């Protein structure tokens, strides 16, 4: 396990879509990051676990996953306010909204005051599936083709590691070239920004679509923490 020598200090850290329980989870990268970070607030913004996969015979749980959870609880014990907003793949924990487990608070969504006084709404983002549900990408993401793409991504990552090269996401590169993917992302972001305005907040922070982004639209900021 990485030594806990914090060299990175932030007020707030946002993490989503780790999907622990699948072979695609990059727990080693996240564990290394959390071993070197100090923050006042840590937001786990949904799909930290992949309960869907864990209900099948193909679930995957290496020791690194357990070490990662231990590190999160260590941070909570060190006075970091850890807030968990479950997503659609770990919606099991939505049965425990308002509870605290191991120092981790569980909320359906959360209003966070930023350092500059702006109000940020933190939610996973599956709330917007109904707005964009007719997009073909949703069906594609749920079928064997998407799992095959992630398998190619794992192979690419392994080969690059053997060759001593840095991480590069093959799946992201492919999605960026698929017209339907770009349309889906644009519709999702538009729905999130519209919801932020309806709620009267300055910033909305999502996950869910596995596409990190930060942009401003007519005075409202959209942020997506991507995936691990």
LOTI-201241 format. One line per 8 residues: number of its first residue (from 0); their letters; for each residue x, y, z of C-alpha. Coordinates in nm, 4 decimals. Each point is the difference from the previous one (the first is absolute). Layout:
NUM) A) X/Y/Z | ...
! end
This chain:
0) XXXXXXXX) 0.0000/0.0000/0.0000 | 0.1359/0.3473/-0.0820 | 0.1496/0.1965/0.2877 | -0.2310/0.2704/0.1310 | 0.2146/0.3074/-0.0572 | -0.2518/0.2649/-0.1085 | 0.1534/0.2323/-0.2561 | -0.3254/0.1170/-0.1597
8) XXXXXXXX) -0.2308/0.2276/0.1958 | -0.3491/0.0876/-0.1189 | -0.3115/0.1345/0.1633 | -0.2305/-0.2365/-0.1900 | 0.0635/-0.3161/-0.2016 | -0.2627/-0.1560/-0.2278 | 0.0181/-0.3651/-0.1071 | -0.2535/-0.2067/-0.1917
16) XXXXXXXX) -0.0433/-0.3193/-0.1984 | 0.2704/-0.2159/0.1521 | -0.2118/-0.3137/-0.0565 | 0.1696/-0.2143/0.2623 | -0.0983/-0.3587/-0.0667 | 0.0913/0.0109/-0.3687 | 0.3295/-0.0718/-0.1708 | -0.0070/0.3499/-0.1481
24) XXXXXXXX) 0.0337/0.1751/0.3373 | 0.3359/0.1745/0.0287 | 0.0216/-0.0273/0.3782 | 0.3802/0.0226/-0.0035 | -0.0045/0.3484/-0.1536 | -0.2679/0.1282/0.2356 | 0.1711/-0.1525/0.3028 | 0.3262/0.1685/-0.0955
32) XXXXXXXX) -0.1804/0.3326/-0.0393 | -0.1803/-0.0232/0.3340 | 0.3232/-0.1024/0.1721 | 0.1494/0.3354/-0.0970 | -0.2939/0.2319/0.0490 | -0.1357/0.2061/0.2852 | -0.3425/0.1622/-0.0330 | -0.2823/0.1433/0.2080
40) XXXXXXXX) -0.2708/-0.1646/-0.2093 | 0.0068/-0.3236/-0.1974 | -0.3021/-0.0620/-0.2203 | -0.0599/-0.3548/-0.1242 | -0.2459/0.0875/-0.2722 | -0.1563/-0.3316/-0.0915 | 0.0856/-0.3376/-0.1491 | 0.2857/-0.0495/0.2416
48) XXXXXXXX) -0.1137/-0.3617/0.0046 | -0.1468/-0.1948/-0.2887 | -0.2712/-0.1971/0.1755 | -0.1360/-0.1095/-0.3379 | 0.3231/-0.1837/-0.0762 | 0.0393/-0.1274/0.3557 | -0.3338/-0.1788/-0.0341 | 0.1464/-0.2126/-0.2810
56) XXXXXXXX) 0.2709/-0.2646/-0.0069 | 0.2358/0.2399/-0.1792 | 0.0632/0.2380/0.2876 | 0.3600/0.0828/0.0876 | 0.1285/0.1050/0.3433 | 0.3789/0.0198/0.0426 | 0.1698/0.1021/0.3250 | 0.0561/0.3490/-0.1423
64) XXXXXXXX) -0.3739/0.0652/0.0200 | -0.0018/-0.0712/0.3726 | 0.3066/0.2177/0.0539 | -0.1712/0.2798/-0.1888 | -0.3064/-0.0155/0.2252 | 0.2256/-0.0038/0.3047 | 0.1701/0.3176/-0.1241 | -0.3362/0.1736/-0.0433
72) XXXXXXXX) -0.0920/-0.0871/0.3588 | 0.3408/0.1221/0.1175 | -0.0681/0.3348/-0.1629 | -0.3395/0.0150/0.1712 | 0.1682/-0.0721/0.3334 | 0.2470/0.2814/-0.0700 | -0.2860/0.2532/-0.0095 | -0.0535/0.0001/-0.3755
80) XXXXXXXX) -0.3733/0.0292/-0.0594 | -0.0717/-0.2963/-0.2287 | -0.3331/0.0222/-0.1807 | -0.1284/-0.2922/-0.2056 | -0.2699/0.0627/-0.2611 | -0.0937/-0.3451/-0.1375 | -0.0570/-0.0455/-0.3728 | -0.1999/-0.2457/-0.2054
88) XXXXXXXX) 0.2589/-0.2798/0.0230 | 0.0179/0.0267/0.3792 | -0.3573/0.1119/0.0640 | -0.0179/-0.2636/0.2748 | 0.1458/0.2667/0.2272 | -0.2888/0.2352/-0.0765 | -0.1898/-0.2054/0.2565 | 0.2302/0.1562/0.2606
96) XXXXXXXX) -0.0370/0.3691/-0.0846 | 0.0664/0.2156/0.3042 | 0.2115/-0.2709/0.1611 | 0.3689/-0.0008/0.0777 | 0.2128/-0.3104/-0.0589 | 0.3612/-0.0022/0.1162 | -0.0011/0.3779/0.0175 | -0.1398/0.0280/-0.3529
104) XXXXXXXX) -0.3232/0.1990/-0.0389 | -0.2531/-0.1272/-0.2553 | -0.2174/0.2496/-0.1881 | -0.2267/-0.0073/-0.3061 | 0.1592/0.3263/-0.1095 | 0.1845/0.2782/0.1782 | 0.0266/0.3788/-0.0077 | 0.3623/0.0997/0.0524
112) XXXXXXXX) 0.1264/0.3515/0.0702 | 0.3116/0.0664/-0.2059 | 0.2888/0.2061/0.1332 | -0.1112/0.2993/-0.2081 | -0.3528/-0.0138/0.1398 | -0.1680/-0.1615/-0.2995 | -0.2477/-0.2811/0.0567 | 0.0705/-0.3347/-0.1653
120) XXXXXXXX) -0.2514/-0.2812/-0.0416 | 0.1650/-0.3417/0.0200 | -0.1904/-0.2915/-0.1534 | 0.0906/-0.3101/-0.1974 | -0.1877/0.0816/-0.3187 | -0.2130/-0.3056/-0.0710 | -0.2888/0.2326/0.0817 | 0.0347/0.1297/-0.3550
128) XXXXXXXX) -0.0282/-0.3389/-0.1716 | -0.3684/0.0641/-0.0655 | 0.0852/0.3144/-0.1946 | 0.2411/-0.1753/-0.2344 | -0.1324/-0.3561/0.0177 | -0.0849/-0.0172/-0.3697 | 0.3611/0.0420/-0.1035 | 0.1419/-0.3151/-0.1588
136) XXXXXXXX) 0.3190/0.0288/0.2031 | -0.1841/-0.1046/0.3156 | -0.0875/-0.3340/-0.1586 | 0.3534/-0.0353/-0.1319 | 0.1482/0.0707/0.3429 | -0.2106/-0.2742/0.1522 | 0.0775/-0.2822/-0.2383 | 0.2875/-0.2371/-0.0639
144) XXXXXXXX) 0.1583/0.2465/-0.2420 | 0.0759/0.2397/0.2811 | 0.1527/-0.2755/0.2131 | 0.2112/-0.1030/-0.2990 | 0.1212/0.3590/-0.0317 | 0.1021/0.0043/0.3653 | 0.1793/-0.3308/-0.0537 | 0.2009/0.1598/-0.2802
152) XXXXXXXX) 0.0755/0.2885/0.2322 | 0.1365/-0.2405/0.2632 | 0.2216/-0.1665/-0.2604 | 0.1250/0.3375/-0.1215 | 0.0787/0.1087/0.3561 | 0.1928/-0.3220/0.0681 | 0.2062/0.0304/-0.3179 | 0.0862/0.3643/0.0704
160) XXXXXXXX) 0.1029/-0.0899/0.3547 | 0.2288/-0.2773/-0.1274 | 0.1540/0.2464/-0.2462 | 0.0526/0.2534/0.2761 | -0.2434/0.2514/-0.1467 | -0.2485/0.2144/0.1894 | -0.3716/-0.0638/0.0302 | -0.2150/0.0759/-0.3043
168) XXXXXXXX) -0.3673/-0.0844/-0.0340 | -0.0799/-0.1872/-0.3198 | -0.3687/-0.0080/0.0906 | -0.0103/0.3778/0.0417 | 0.1754/0.0532/-0.3318 | -0.2541/-0.2223/-0.1757 | -0.2989/0.1635/0.1702 | 0.1251/0.3435/-0.1026
176) XXXXXXXX) -0.0189/-0.1120/-0.3634 | -0.3521/-0.1443/0.0209 | -0.2581/0.2626/-0.1059 | -0.2744/-0.1490/0.2187 | 0.2301/0.0187/0.3015 | 0.0635/0.3699/-0.0511 | -0.3726/0.0686/-0.0422 | -0.0797/-0.1932/0.3177
184) XXXXXXXX) 0.2608/0.1927/0.1993 | -0.1311/0.3329/-0.1285 | -0.3584/-0.0924/0.0933 | 0.1081/-0.1147/0.3440 | 0.1919/0.3205/0.0682 | -0.2931/0.2117/-0.1195 | -0.2364/-0.1884/0.2336 | 0.2386/0.0463/0.2929
192) XXXXXXXX) 0.0390/0.3733/-0.0646 | -0.3769/0.0407/-0.0287 | -0.0462/-0.1802/0.3325 | 0.2622/0.2212/0.1649 | -0.1897/0.3109/-0.1070 | -0.3284/-0.1460/0.1246 | 0.1614/-0.0673/0.3382 | 0.1550/0.3456/0.0176
200) XXXXXXXX) 0.3603/-0.1163/0.0389 | 0.3142/0.1352/-0.1608 | 0.1758/-0.3311/-0.0656 | -0.1115/-0.3567/-0.0671 | 0.2394/-0.2918/0.0480 | -0.0880/-0.3351/-0.1597 | 0.1500/-0.3334/-0.0938 | -0.1905/-0.2839/-0.1699
208) XXXXXXXX) 0.1009/0.0501/-0.3651 | 0.3728/-0.0734/0.0460 | 0.0992/0.3200/-0.1766 | 0.1926/0.2572/0.2030 | -0.0720/0.3602/-0.0887 | -0.0093/0.3495/0.1463 | -0.1777/0.2823/-0.1770 | -0.2089/0.3091/0.0631
216) XXXXXXXX) -0.3293/0.0777/-0.1678 | -0.1685/0.3367/0.0554 | 0.1313/0.0341/0.3529 | -0.0538/-0.3610/0.1094 | 0.2930/-0.2398/0.0273 | -0.0285/-0.3658/-0.1012 | 0.2588/-0.2410/0.1383 | 0.0308/-0.3723/-0.0564
224) XXXX) 0.2539/-0.2030/0.1946 | 0.0320/-0.2683/-0.2680 | 0.0990/-0.3461/0.1180 | 0.2843/-0.2110/0.1394
! end
